[in-house]
Amino acid sequence: MNNVNHAESDSKILAAFLSASPKTDGADHLTPSAAFGIWVGSLRRQRGLSLAQAAGHSGLEVNFWLQVELGQASLLALSGALPALARTLGLTERALARRLAALLLP
């Protein structure tokens, strides 16, 4: 499957979430979870993975990946999923945790 097909597949999955957008703090600033999710989604796409492929590789549900990328995953859920996210994105768990911490503690 090429990147165009990944985008089409992701678009179909995301269509169910069209009304959702990354969370803001009420002042049109991204929350740390939303900024982290945008970064995770960017890395996933750079690696040529569809949401379904990322879910299959990580053992996490597609809906969880959507929650992460839309900034809707709780910090507790994110912390528990860091090993699977890191493995799928080709990062160390420490690197992923550092990125999340940097967003939480600017």
NULOGU-769735 format. One record per atom (N, C-alpha, C): x, y, z; atom name; residue number from 1; residue in three letters. Coordinates in Angstrom, 3 decimals. Layout:
REM residues N
       c1       c2       c3 name resi resn
        X        Y        Z   CA  NUM  ALA
...
END
This chain:
REM residues 106
       c1       c2       c3 name resi resn
    0.846   -1.171    0.000    N    1  MET
    0.000    0.000    0.000   CA    1  MET
    0.892    1.234    0.000    C    1  MET
    0.652    2.166   -0.902    N    2  ASN
    1.485    3.359   -0.961   CA    2  ASN
    0.922    4.457   -0.066    C    2  ASN
    1.644    5.584    0.012    N    3  ASN
    1.227    6.671    0.894   CA    3  ASN
   -0.116    7.262    0.508    C    3  ASN
   -0.450    7.291   -0.771    N    4  VAL
   -1.745    7.804   -1.197   CA    4  VAL
   -2.853    6.937   -0.619    C    4  VAL
   -2.676    5.621   -0.695    N    5  ASN
   -3.679    4.725   -0.138   CA    5  ASN
   -3.752    4.843    1.373    C    5  ASN
   -2.600    5.080    2.038    N    6  HIS
   -2.612    5.306    3.483   CA    6  HIS
   -3.480    6.512    3.794    C    6  HIS
   -3.287    7.576    3.043    N    7  ALA
   -4.041    8.805    3.289   CA    7  ALA
   -5.532    8.566    3.074    C    7  ALA
   -5.883    7.820    2.033    N    8  GLU
   -7.290    7.519    1.773   CA    8  GLU
   -7.873    6.678    2.894    C    8  GLU
   -7.122    5.684    3.353    N    9  SER
   -7.577    4.836    4.445   CA    9  SER
   -7.745    5.644    5.719    C    9  SER
   -6.762    6.480    6.026    N   10  ASP
   -6.848    7.325    7.214   CA   10  ASP
   -8.020    8.286    7.111    C   10  ASP
   -8.256    8.821    5.921    N   11  SER
   -9.367    9.752    5.725   CA   11  SER
  -10.704    9.085    6.019    C   11  SER
  -10.847    7.846    5.600    N   12  LYS
  -12.088    7.123    5.875   CA   12  LYS
  -12.267    6.897    7.368    C   12  LYS
  -11.191    6.540    8.048    N   13  ILE
  -11.273    6.320    9.487   CA   13  ILE
  -11.557    7.640   10.202    C   13  ILE
  -10.879    8.699    9.764    N   14  LEU
  -11.046   10.001   10.402   CA   14  LEU
  -12.397   10.634   10.103    C   14  LEU
  -13.068   10.192    9.040    N   15  ALA
  -14.361   10.770    8.678   CA   15  ALA
  -15.351   10.656    9.830    C   15  ALA
  -15.254    9.595   10.588    N   16  ALA
  -16.145    9.409   11.735   CA   16  ALA
  -15.862   10.429   12.838    C   16  ALA
  -14.709   11.046   12.778    N   17  PHE
  -14.302   11.991   13.813   CA   17  PHE
  -14.205   13.423   13.274    C   17  PHE
  -14.911   13.718   12.171    N   18  LEU
  -14.789   15.025   11.537   CA   18  LEU
  -15.108   16.173   12.473    C   18  LEU
  -16.028   15.979   13.359    N   19  SER
  -16.394   17.071   14.256   CA   19  SER
  -15.344   17.279   15.344    C   19  SER
  -14.486   16.317   15.528    N   20  ALA
  -13.445   16.433   16.548   CA   20  ALA
  -12.252   17.187   15.977    C   20  ALA
  -11.629   17.942   16.811    N   21  SER
  -10.399   18.631   16.432   CA   21  SER
   -9.480   18.601   17.629    C   21  SER
   -8.184   18.859   17.429    N   22  PRO
   -7.284   18.849   18.577   CA   22  PRO
   -7.781   19.795   19.659    C   22  PRO
   -7.650   19.364   20.901    N   23  LYS
   -8.126   20.151   22.033   CA   23  LYS
   -7.304   21.423   22.213    C   23  LYS
   -8.011   22.466   22.597    N   24  THR
   -7.346   23.725   22.927   CA   24  THR
   -7.651   24.056   24.379    C   24  THR
   -6.954   25.038   24.893    N   25  ASP
   -7.164   25.434   26.286   CA   25  ASP
   -8.229   26.514   26.425    C   25  ASP
   -9.005   26.733   25.398    N   26  GLY
  -10.043   27.744   25.434   CA   26  GLY
   -9.577   29.082   24.881    C   26  GLY
   -8.309   29.262   24.722    N   27  ALA
   -7.757   30.498   24.165   CA   27  ALA
   -7.096   30.210   22.824    C   27  ALA
   -7.551   29.150   22.160    N   28  ASP
   -7.017   28.732   20.871   CA   28  ASP
   -5.545   28.349   20.919    C   28  ASP
   -5.072   27.931   22.075    N   29  HIS
   -3.731   27.360   22.206   CA   29  HIS
   -3.896   25.852   22.324    C   29  HIS
   -3.044   25.123   21.656    N   30  LEU
   -3.107   23.663   21.764   CA   30  LEU
   -2.744   23.228   23.173    C   30  LEU
   -3.459   22.225   23.662    N   31  THR
   -3.078   21.626   24.935   CA   31  THR
   -1.820   20.791   24.711    C   31  THR
   -1.100   20.461   25.765    N   32  PRO
    0.070   19.593   25.598   CA   32  PRO
   -0.284   18.261   24.928    C   32  PRO
   -1.421   17.691   25.284    N   33  SER
   -1.831   16.419   24.675   CA   33  SER
   -2.081   16.579   23.181    C   33  SER
   -2.667   17.711   22.781    N   34  ALA
   -2.928   17.950   21.364   CA   34  ALA
   -1.623   18.152   20.600    C   34  ALA
   -0.697   18.910   21.166    N   35  ALA
    0.600   19.128   20.510   CA   35  ALA
    1.347   17.802   20.375    C   35  ALA
    1.303   16.979   21.411    N   36  PHE
    1.937   15.667   21.370   CA   36  PHE
    1.290   14.810   20.285    C   36  PHE
   -0.038   14.848   20.207    N   37  GLY
   -0.765   14.058   19.211   CA   37  GLY
   -0.435   14.462   17.790    C   37  GLY
   -0.320   15.750   17.556    N   38  ILE
    0.041   16.229   16.219   CA   38  ILE
    1.426   15.721   15.850    C   38  ILE
    2.339   15.762   16.790    N   39  TRP
    3.704   15.275   16.559   CA   39  TRP
    3.701   13.771   16.285    C   39  TRP
    2.952   13.011   17.096    N   40  VAL
    2.875   11.555   16.904   CA   40  VAL
    2.296   11.230   15.527    C   40  VAL
    1.233   11.923   15.138    N   41  GLY
    0.631   11.692   13.824   CA   41  GLY
    1.598   12.001   12.690    C   41  GLY
    2.365   13.061   12.873    N   42  SER
    3.366   13.423   11.862   CA   42  SER
    4.425   12.331   11.726    C   42  SER
    4.891   11.823   12.848    N   43  LEU
    5.889   10.741   12.813   CA   43  LEU
    5.321    9.487   12.161    C   43  LEU
    4.087    9.170   12.500    N   44  ARG
    3.448    7.974   11.922   CA   44  ARG
    3.379    8.103   10.398    C   44  ARG
    2.949    9.253    9.928    N   45  ARG
    2.848    9.458    8.478   CA   45  ARG
    4.223    9.465    7.814    C   45  ARG
    5.229   10.057    8.468    N   46  GLN
    6.594   10.042    7.920   CA   46  GLN
    7.099    8.628    7.734    C   46  GLN
    6.672    7.730    8.597    N   47  ARG
    7.102    6.338    8.507   CA   47  ARG
    6.230    5.534    7.548    C   47  ARG
    5.274    6.213    6.906    N   48  GLY
    4.434    5.560    5.901   CA   48  GLY
    3.406    4.612    6.473    C   48  GLY
    3.012    4.819    7.719    N   49  LEU
    2.058    3.924    8.362   CA   49  LEU
    0.660    4.521    8.352    C   49  LEU
   -0.311    3.724    8.000    N   50  SER
   -1.701    4.130    8.161   CA   50  SER
   -2.057    3.955    9.637    C   50  SER
   -3.198    4.489   10.022    N   51  LEU
   -3.657    4.273   11.393   CA   51  LEU
   -3.831    2.787   11.678    C   51  LEU
   -4.396    2.065   10.727    N   52  ALA
   -4.614    0.623   10.915   CA   52  ALA
   -3.286   -0.120   11.058    C   52  ALA
   -2.293    0.250   10.259    N   53  GLN
   -0.989   -0.404   10.356   CA   53  GLN
   -0.315   -0.080   11.689    C   53  GLN
   -0.396    1.171   12.114    N   54  ALA
    0.193    1.558   13.396   CA   54  ALA
   -0.470    0.799   14.535    C   54  ALA
   -1.790    0.679   14.452    N   55  ALA
   -2.520   -0.066   15.476   CA   55  ALA
   -2.092   -1.527   15.488    C   55  ALA
   -2.005   -2.130   14.313    N   56  GLY
   -1.599   -3.531   14.232   CA   56  GLY
   -0.198   -3.769   14.747    C   56  GLY
    0.710   -2.874   14.423    N   57  HIS
    2.099   -3.018   14.850   CA   57  HIS
    2.247   -2.818   16.354    C   57  HIS
    1.478   -1.883   16.902    N   58  SER
    1.633   -1.521   18.314   CA   58  SER
    0.801   -2.375   19.254    C   58  SER
   -0.244   -2.996   18.719    N   59  GLY
   -1.165   -3.727   19.585   CA   59  GLY
   -2.190   -2.808   20.244    C   59  GLY
   -2.195   -1.530   19.849    N   60  LEU
   -3.164   -0.577   20.367   CA   60  LEU
   -4.309   -0.449   19.368    C   60  LEU
   -5.469   -0.087   19.834    N   61  GLU
   -6.636    0.069   18.970   CA   61  GLU
   -6.505    1.296   18.065    C   61  GLU
   -7.097    1.231   16.877    N   62  VAL
   -7.129    2.382   15.972   CA   62  VAL
   -7.750    3.575   16.685    C   62  VAL
   -8.821    3.349   17.440    N   63  ASN
   -9.474    4.447   18.148   CA   63  ASN
   -8.539    5.107   19.155    C   63  ASN
   -7.652    4.327   19.760    N   64  PHE
   -6.695    4.922   20.690   CA   64  PHE
   -5.712    5.809   19.932    C   64  PHE
   -5.224    5.332   18.781    N   65  TRP
   -4.339    6.163   17.960   CA   65  TRP
   -5.029    7.467   17.587    C   65  TRP
   -6.318    7.392   17.234    N   66  LEU
   -7.079    8.606   16.911   CA   66  LEU
   -7.146    9.536   18.119    C   66  LEU
   -7.420    8.977   19.279    N   67  GLN
   -7.481    9.794   20.491   CA   67  GLN
   -6.137   10.477   20.749    C   67  GLN
   -5.046    9.744   20.575    N   68  VAL
   -3.716   10.318   20.764   CA   68  VAL
   -3.506   11.462   19.779    C   68  VAL
   -3.744   11.200   18.497    N   69  GLU
   -3.453   12.188   17.465   CA   69  GLU
   -4.381   13.404   17.529    C   69  GLU
   -5.550   13.242   18.116    N   70  LEU
   -6.470   14.366   18.284   CA   70  LEU
   -6.311   15.051   19.643    C   70  LEU
   -5.362   14.590   20.441    N   71  GLY
   -5.130   15.202   21.748   CA   71  GLY
   -6.194   14.867   22.767    C   71  GLY
   -6.872   13.753   22.572    N   72  GLN
   -7.970   13.373   23.452   CA   72  GLN
   -7.628   12.223   24.388    C   72  GLN
   -6.427   11.701   24.295    N   73  ALA
   -6.011   10.615   25.192   CA   73  ALA
   -5.571   11.220   26.521    C   73  ALA
   -5.951   10.571   27.593    N   74  SER
   -5.548   11.051   28.918   CA   74  SER
   -4.050   10.821   29.116    C   74  SER
   -3.480   11.583   30.024    N   75  LEU
   -2.056   11.400   30.323   CA   75  LEU
   -1.794   10.015   30.897    C   75  LEU
   -2.726    9.504   31.664    N   76  LEU
   -2.579    8.153   32.212   CA   76  LEU
   -2.550    7.125   31.081    C   76  LEU
   -3.466    7.264   30.117    N   77  ALA
   -3.485    6.342   28.973   CA   77  ALA
   -2.217    6.485   28.143    C   77  ALA
   -1.770    7.725   27.925    N   78  LEU
   -0.536    7.949   27.160   CA   78  LEU
    0.657    7.305   27.851    C   78  LEU
    0.760    7.489   29.151    N   79  SER
    1.929    6.936   29.854   CA   79  SER
    1.953    5.422   29.779    C   79  SER
    0.794    4.792   29.833    N   80  GLY
    0.737    3.340   29.724   CA   80  GLY
    1.041    2.828   28.323    C   80  GLY
    0.811    3.675   27.318    N   81  ALA
    1.004    3.265   25.927   CA   81  ALA
    2.366    3.668   25.368    C   81  ALA
    3.173    4.388   26.129    N   82  LEU
    4.459    4.862   25.604   CA   82  LEU
    5.328    3.757   25.007    C   82  LEU
    5.465    2.601   25.653    N   83  PRO
    6.314    1.565   25.035   CA   83  PRO
    5.825    1.145   23.648    C   83  PRO
    4.528    0.946   23.494    N   84  ALA
    3.981    0.520   22.200   CA   84  ALA
    4.078    1.640   21.163    C   84  ALA
    3.794    2.867   21.577    N   85  LEU
    3.909    4.005   20.663   CA   85  LEU
    5.356    4.164   20.203    C   85  LEU
    6.280    4.108   21.150    N   86  ALA
    7.702    4.292   20.822   CA   86  ALA
    8.186    3.214   19.862    C   86  ALA
    7.843    1.980   20.140    N   87  ARG
    8.264    0.857   19.280   CA   87  ARG
    7.747    1.060   17.864    C   87  ARG
    6.499    1.438   17.733    N   88  THR
    5.876    1.617   16.420   CA   88  THR
    6.486    2.786   15.661    C   88  THR
    6.836    3.853   16.381    N   89  LEU
    7.382    5.052   15.745   CA   89  LEU
    8.894    5.007   15.577    C   89  LEU
    9.521    3.931   16.058    N   90  GLY
   10.963    3.787   15.907   CA   90  GLY
   11.753    4.698   16.825    C   90  GLY
   11.184    4.991   17.992    N   91  LEU
   11.851    5.839   18.975   CA   91  LEU
   12.079    5.046   20.245    C   91  LEU
   12.909    5.579   21.115    N   92  THR
   13.023    4.969   22.432   CA   92  THR
   11.874    5.481   23.287    C   92  THR
   11.509    4.690   24.253    N   93  GLU
   10.460    5.116   25.179   CA   93  GLU
   10.878    6.405   25.891    C   93  GLU
   12.161    6.495   26.209    N   94  ARG
   12.683    7.685   26.883   CA   94  ARG
   12.516    8.935   26.012    C   94  ARG
   12.811    8.817   24.720    N   95  ALA
   12.679    9.962   23.818   CA   95  ALA
   11.223   10.422   23.740    C   95  ALA
   10.321    9.471   23.669    N   96  LEU
    8.903    9.805   23.609   CA   96  LEU
    8.445   10.449   24.917    C   96  LEU
    8.872    9.897   26.036    N   97  ALA
    8.510   10.457   27.344   CA   97  ALA
    9.092   11.859   27.515    C   97  ALA
   10.300   12.067   27.037    N   98  ARG
   10.906   13.400   27.131   CA   98  ARG
   10.122   14.429   26.323    C   98  ARG
    9.674   14.042   25.136    N   99  ARG
    8.898   14.959   24.305   CA   99  ARG
    7.595   15.326   25.004    C   99  ARG
    6.928   14.346   25.573    N  100  LEU
    5.684   14.598   26.287   CA  100  LEU
    5.933   15.490   27.505    C  100  LEU
    6.995   15.190   28.244    N  101  ALA
    7.317   15.985   29.439   CA  101  ALA
    7.649   17.429   29.054    C  101  ALA
    8.353   17.608   27.952    N  102  ALA
    8.717   18.960   27.505   CA  102  ALA
    7.472   19.774   27.170    C  102  ALA
    6.453   19.119   26.659    N  103  LEU
    5.209   19.808   26.341   CA  103  LEU
    4.399   20.117   27.599    C  103  LEU
    4.498   19.231   28.587    N  104  LEU
    3.760   19.433   29.832   CA  104  LEU
    4.411   20.469   30.736    C  104  LEU
    5.738   20.530   30.683    N  105  LEU
    6.489   21.419   31.577   CA  105  LEU
    7.352   22.370   30.756    C  105  LEU
    6.730   23.330   30.090    N  106  PRO
    7.518   24.231   29.204   CA  106  PRO
    8.502   25.094   29.956    C  106  PRO
END
